[in-house]
Amino acid sequence: MEIALAAAVAAVLAGVIGYSVGRSGMGSAVTLARSDAEAALMKRMREFASAVARGALPPPADPGTPESDILRALEAGWTPRGVEHQRALREALSRIGGFLDRSVKEPLADVSATAGAAELRERIGRALGSLEDLEFFLGEPGTDVQGLDLSKLVQEVTHEFTQDQGVTVRLRTEGPVRADLDRQSFMDATYLLLHNATRFGGDDTVDVTVTKRDGRAHLEVRDRGEGFSEEAFKRAFDPFYSTADDGLGLGLPHARRSFEAMGGRIELSNAADGGAKVEVSFPAT
């Protein structure tokens, strides 16, 4: 975004400077004052564009100058890179800190002095499992792709999910739908989509559809919740963004990385009659 803004600023500045120079060439004599003014304008514009390219807001400009007009536009619709990074870092640390408190610290801190070996092992197992979950989210997706039946894989993962979570999943497939996939990576990412749909769909029925159209294999997961907000549409794939207070915000980002590593695409939308939809597609084979 910063590069695009810098290019836009440079284009505006070039027009301003070109116009000024062109006007000066129309006369038979160019005064020294005008030359000095043009040189100063050129210098200010270069500094302005340089600041934007670095991701920083330029210094205040005199009212009525081209810089002040552009600066107002930047302040209204753009966040400096440093501010954005700091905000993202604070959000990430807060999410990780909350996760470690709930999933690691609390299970171990609540062990009573009279706890037996079995309870202690169970609590340690929960804490270690949580750390393994975090490691999974931050790991690299698999890319050992081969021609597989997407319909069959989805049947397997939805069966596993319903057994684990006790949520009803309504599955519709159109027979064999083949694509080049990494088996485990695809199933893990699809499980995350189902988990996300259940969490934000109020534990209601999740609809899953597998189809083939326009030369692509499609997987659609739909919940019965409130759908994506405008902010969620913009930030759903940002690591550590979540509308749930106890969420890590790594499920959808990890799923997206996994699907894209296999050559897939993922898109978010809201159903006309309510609920959120996540659609993944791959080139069909």
N, C-alpha and C positions, 0 to 999 in steps of 0.2 A: 504494500500500500504506500509506503514511504517513497519508493522509487517512482510510482505513478504520479504521486503528488509533486515530486521534484520535477518530473518531466512537464507536468502541467504548468507549474510555476515558471519554469524556464521558457516555455512557449509564450506565456503572457509577457514575461520580461523582454523577450526578443522582439515582440511586437511593439512594446512601448519604446524600447531603445531604437528600433529601426525607424519608427515614425519620427522620433525626435531628430535622428541623424538625417533622414530624408528631408525634413523641413529645413534643416540648417543648410543643406546643399542647394536649395532653391535660390538663395540670395547670392549676390556677387561677393559678399564678404561675410565671414563668420567671426563673430566677436570672441575675444578670449574668454569672456565671462561665460558665454554659451558653451564653449569647449570644456571649460572647467566643470560646468554643471553636468554636462553629459558624462564626463569622466567620473564624477562623483556618483552619478546615478548608476553607471555601469558597475562601479565598485560595490555599492550598496546591494545591487541586485545579485551580484556574484556571491556576496556574503549571505544573503537571504537564501538563495538556492542551496548553498553549501550546508546551512543549518538544517534545512528541511531534509536534505539527502542523508544527514547524520541521524535523523529521527528526533531532532530537537526543535522547539519553537524558536523562531528568530526573535531578536530583541524588539521592544516596542518601536513603532515608526511614527513619524509626524502625521497628524490627521490630514486627510485629503491626498496623501501620496499613494502611488500604486501599491507600495508595500503594506500600508495600513489596511487597504481593501482586502488583499490576499490574506493578511494575518487574521482578520476578523473571520474569514471563511474557514481558515484552518482551526481556529479556536472553537468554532461552532461544530465542526464535523470530524475532528481528527485528534487522536491522543498521542503525545510524544512517545517515542519508543521506550525510553527509560521508565516513564510512568506506567506504561502498559506491562512491561516486564516485571516491575516491582509488584504490581497488583496481582499478576498471575502467580508470582512466587509466593506472596502472602496466602493466596487462596490454596495453592498446592500444599504448603506447609501446614495450614490449618486442617485440610482434609486428612493428610497423613497423620498428624498429631491426634486428631479425633479417632481415627481408625485404630491406631496403636493403643490408645487409652481404652477403647471399648473391647477390642478383640485380643489384646495381649496383656496389658497391665491389669485390667479388672479381673480376668479369670485367675491370674496368679496372685493378685493382692488379696482376694477374698478367701483364700484358703485358710481354714481355721487351724488352730494348733492341734486339734484332735482329728484332723482329716486323715483318713486312711490312705493306704498306697493306691487303691483303685481310683479314689477321687482325685488324688494328686496327679496320677497318670492321665486321667481324663482332661483335667484342666490344662496340663502342659501340652497335651495333644491338640486341644482347641487353639492354644496360643501359637503353636508351631504351624498348625494348618492355616491360620490367618496370615502368617508370614509367607507361607508358600503361595497363598492366593496373591499377595502383593507381588511376589517374584514372578508369578505367571503373567500378571498384567503388564509388567515392565519388560518381559522377555520378547524376543523376536519371533514372529510367526513362522510356521513351517512353509517351505516352498517346494516340497517333493511332490509335484503334481503328476497326476495320471488320469486317464479317462475313467470316470466313475459315474454311476447313476445317482444324480442328485436326489431324485424321488426316494430312493432306497435309504440314502444317508439321512434325509430329513425324517423318514419314518422311524429310524433307529434313535435319533436324538430326541424326537418328541416323546417317544415311549419312555426313554430314560428320564426325561424331564418330568413327565407326569408321575412316574414312580417316585422321584425324589421330592417333588414339591406338592403333589396332591392337587394340581390344577388341571382343569379340563382343557385339552387342546383339540380343536376341531380341524382335522387335516383333509385337504383335498388335493389330489395329484392327477396328472394326465398321463399315467403310464410312465415308462422309462424316459427320463430327461437327462441326457448325458452332457458332461462338461469336464474340463481338465481341472482337477481339484487336489489339494492336499487333504487327505481324509481327516486326520485328527484336527488340523487347524480349522477346517470347515465346520466340523461338528462342535468344537469348542466355541467358535464365533456364533454359530446358530443358537447354541445353548444360552449364550449371553443375550441374544435378541429376545429369546423366550423369557428369560429372567427379567429383563427390562420391561417387557410387555406386561408381565404379571404384576410387577411392582407398581407400575404407574396405571395399570388397568383395574386396580382394586380387586385383584385375585379373581376377576371374572374370566369367562371363557376367552381363550386366545385362538384366533383363526389363522391357520397357516395354509398357504396355497403354493403349489409348485406347477408351473406351466412352461411351455415353450412357444415363443412367438418372435417373429422378426429375426430369426436366426440366433436367438439368445435364450438361455435357460434362466427362468425367473423364480425367485423365492420371495414370497410376501408374508410378513408377520404383522398381524393387526390386533390391537387391544380394544377394550371397551371403556377406556378412561376419558379424560378431558382433552386429550390431544396435545400436540406441541404448542407451546406459546411462541410468540414472535422472538423472544430472547433465546428460547431453546433451539429454534430453527438456525439461529446464527451461531450458537455456542455448543450445540449438542456433542460435537466431535472434539471440543477442546478438552485436553486432559485435566482432570480434577474439577470440571464443571458438573454440578448436579443440583437439581431442584429438591432433592431429599437431604435433610440435615445429616443423616447418618450414611450418606452415599459417598463413595470414593470418587466417582466421576471418571472411572477408567474403563467401564464396560463397552460403551459404544466406540470410543477411540480405539480400543484394542480390536474390536470386531471389524472396524473399518480397515485398520492396517492389515488384518488377516485376509479379508476378502480382496483388497487391492493387491496384496502380494501374490494372489492367485490369478490376477488379471480381471477381477470383478469390479463392479460399481455398486455403490450403496446410495440410496436416496430416501429422504424423509418427507412425509406428507401427512395431512389430516384427512380422514374419510369424510365424505359429504354428510353422512348421518351420524357422525361422532366417532371418536377414537383416533389413535395415532397409527400410522402405517410406516413400516420400514420395508423397502423393496431392494433386494440384491439381485444382480444379474451377471451372467458370465457368457462368453461366446459358447454356443452349443456345439457339440461335436457329434 
